[in-house]
């Protein structure tokens, strides 16, 4: 198959395809993952970078990192974050009860005996059986977004001396779970074994099913007078 000649018209078709899929034009980190666009290196070499290319394409917004556009993107991001947190919160109080779900619980830090000295917070901390667990919720547009966000969150949470399971729950319509899992498996610097990175859908399957299994075991133990597990 002959190599593609990336004319402005051909690239505009790719931009329009991306817009139809995601309701926005591609940012720098989207370029190399989208099959209908040239590589970021090709764009740099031929057009002088993505900002220059957007100008050549006649797009009204040519730089997403300045001014009102950046402010609007941050505002939209924060609003979506609260929306996703509310979805998770509703599930947690439904399954565990409101008094067992601590919202924005301060985290412990290494060498810090007083947790409230920490400015860092879990989104949720759940007092549950057989074990308590913590949750961090975030949303993003695609699998690359999950990778970027987890790289940032890693710096914060590696400081915390926590043995309980910590669930990083992501929301996003265009995230491919298999890509996220492949990245986790190939990552050289592995995350702690008590960190669980998964979609909200898989969290419901993974965590809630464990709770029901445990509750079923307790019911059977009461019925059969099974000695408690040590």
C-alpha positions in Angstrom: 0.0 0.0 0.0 1.5 3.4 -1.1 2.2 5.9 1.7 -0.5 8.5 2.3 0.2 12.0 1.0 -0.9 14.3 3.8 -2.4 17.3 2.0 -4.3 19.9 4.0 -7.5 18.6 2.5 -6.7 15.0 3.7 -5.8 16.2 7.1 -9.0 18.3 7.3 -11.0 15.1 6.6 -9.2 13.5 9.6 -9.9 16.5 11.8 -13.6 16.3 10.8 -13.8 12.6 11.5 -12.3 13.2 15.0 -14.7 16.0 15.6 -17.7 13.8 14.7 -16.5 11.2 17.1 -15.5 13.3 20.1 -17.3 16.6 19.6 -14.0 18.5 19.6 -10.9 18.8 17.5 -7.8 16.8 18.4 -5.3 18.0 20.9 -1.6 17.2 20.7 -1.8 14.0 22.6 -4.6 12.7 20.3 -2.7 12.9 17.1 -0.5 9.8 17.2 -3.4 7.6 18.3 -5.8 8.5 15.5 -5.4 6.5 12.3 -6.8 9.3 10.0 -4.1 11.8 10.8 -0.4 12.1 10.2 2.0 11.6 13.0 2.9 14.5 15.3 6.5 14.4 13.9 5.1 14.7 10.3 3.0 17.7 11.4 6.0 19.4 13.0 8.2 18.8 10.0 5.7 19.8 7.3 3.5 22.5 9.0 5.6 23.7 11.8 3.5 22.2 14.6 -0.1 21.7 15.5 -0.9 25.3 16.3 0.4 26.4 12.8 -1.6 23.5 11.2 -4.8 24.6 12.9 -4.3 28.1 11.5 -3.7 26.7 8.0 -6.9 24.7 8.4 -8.8 27.8 9.3 -10.0 26.6 12.7 -11.2 29.4 15.0 -9.4 27.9 18.0 -5.7 27.3 17.2 -4.3 27.1 20.7 -6.1 25.2 23.5 -3.6 26.2 26.2 -4.3 30.0 26.5 -7.0 32.4 27.6 -10.7 31.8 27.6 -10.4 28.4 25.9 -8.2 27.1 28.6 -10.4 28.6 31.3 -13.5 26.9 29.8 -11.7 23.6 29.5 -10.7 23.7 33.1 -14.3 24.6 34.2 -15.7 21.8 32.0 -13.2 19.4 33.5 -14.1 20.3 37.1 -17.9 20.1 36.4 -17.5 16.6 34.9 -15.4 15.5 37.8 -18.1 16.4 40.3 -20.7 14.7 38.1 -18.7 11.4 38.1 -18.1 11.7 41.8 -21.8 12.0 42.4 -22.4 8.8 40.3 -19.9 6.9 42.4 -21.3 8.3 45.7 -24.8 7.3 44.8 -23.6 3.7 44.2 -21.6 3.6 47.5 -24.4 4.8 49.8 -26.8 2.5 48.1 -24.6 -0.5 48.7 -22.9 0.4 52.0 -25.0 3.0 53.7 -24.4 6.8 54.0 -22.7 6.6 57.4 -20.1 4.2 56.2 -19.0 6.4 53.2 -16.6 9.2 54.2 -16.3 11.9 51.6 -12.9 13.5 51.1 -11.2 11.8 53.9 -7.7 13.1 54.6 -5.0 10.7 53.7 -2.2 9.5 56.0 1.4 10.4 55.0 4.6 8.6 55.8 5.9 9.8 59.2 2.8 11.9 59.8 0.8 10.7 62.9 -2.0 13.2 62.4 -4.0 12.6 59.2 -5.6 16.0 59.2 -2.2 17.6 58.7 -2.5 16.3 55.1 -4.0 18.5 52.4 -4.5 15.4 50.2 -7.9 13.7 50.2 -9.4 10.5 49.0 -12.6 11.2 47.1 -14.2 8.5 49.2 -13.2 6.2 52.0 -15.6 3.3 52.7 -15.8 1.4 56.0 -16.7 -2.1 54.7 -16.4 -5.8 55.4 -14.2 -7.7 55.0 -11.9 -4.7 54.5 -12.1 -0.9 54.2 -11.1 0.7 50.9 -10.5 4.1 49.4 -11.5 5.6 46.0 -10.2 8.2 43.6 -12.6 9.1 40.8 -11.7 10.8 37.5 -13.0 11.2 33.9 -11.1 11.5 30.7 -11.7 11.2 27.0 -9.6 8.2 26.0 -7.1 5.5 27.1 -4.1 7.9 26.8 -5.9 10.2 29.2 -6.0 7.4 31.8 -2.3 6.9 31.4 -1.5 10.6 31.7 -3.8 11.1 34.8 -2.4 8.0 36.6 1.1 9.2 36.0 0.2 12.4 37.8 -1.8 10.7 40.6 1.1 8.3 41.2 3.3 11.0 42.7 0.6 11.9 45.2 -0.5 8.5 46.3 3.0 6.9 46.6 3.6 9.2 49.5 0.7 7.6 51.4 1.4 4.6 53.6 -1.8 2.7 53.1 -2.4 -1.0 53.1 -6.1 -0.9 52.1 -7.2 -1.3 48.5 -7.1 2.0 46.6 -9.5 2.0 43.6 -8.8 4.5 40.8 -12.2 4.5 39.0 -12.3 6.1 35.5 -15.2 7.3 33.4 -15.1 7.9 29.7 -17.1 6.7 26.7 -14.0 6.2 24.4 -11.7 4.5 26.8 -10.6 1.0 25.8 -10.2 -1.1 28.9 -7.9 -3.6 27.1 -5.5 -0.8 26.2 -5.4 0.4 29.8 -4.8 -3.2 31.0 -2.1 -3.7 28.4 -0.3 -0.5 29.6 -0.5 -1.7 33.2 1.0 -5.1 32.3 3.9 -3.6 30.3 4.7 -0.8 32.8 8.2 -1.2 34.2 7.6 0.7 37.4 4.6 -1.3 38.7 2.0 0.3 40.9 1.5 -1.1 44.4 -0.4 -4.3 44.5 -3.3 -2.8 46.5 -3.9 -0.2 43.7 -6.8 -1.2 41.4 -7.3 0.8 38.2 -10.5 0.1 36.4 -13.6 1.5 34.8 -16.8 2.3 36.9 -18.5 -0.6 35.2 -15.8 -3.0 36.2 -15.6 -1.6 39.7 -19.3 -2.4 40.2 -18.6 -6.0 39.0 -15.3 -6.4 40.9 -16.0 -4.7 44.2 -19.7 -5.1 44.7 -19.7 -8.7 43.9 -17.0 -9.3 46.6 -19.3 -7.6 49.1 -22.2 -9.8 48.2 -20.1 -12.9 48.3 -18.9 -11.9 51.8 -22.4 -11.2 53.0 -23.6 -14.5 51.6 -20.8 -16.3 53.5 -21.8 -14.5 56.8 -25.4 -15.6 56.3 -24.3 -19.2 55.7 -22.0 -19.1 58.8 -24.9 -17.9 61.0 -27.1 -20.7 59.7 -24.6 -23.4 60.1 -22.8 -22.1 63.2 -19.5 -22.2 61.3 -16.6 -21.0 63.6 -15.4 -17.5 62.7 -12.4 -17.1 60.4 -9.3 -16.2 62.5 
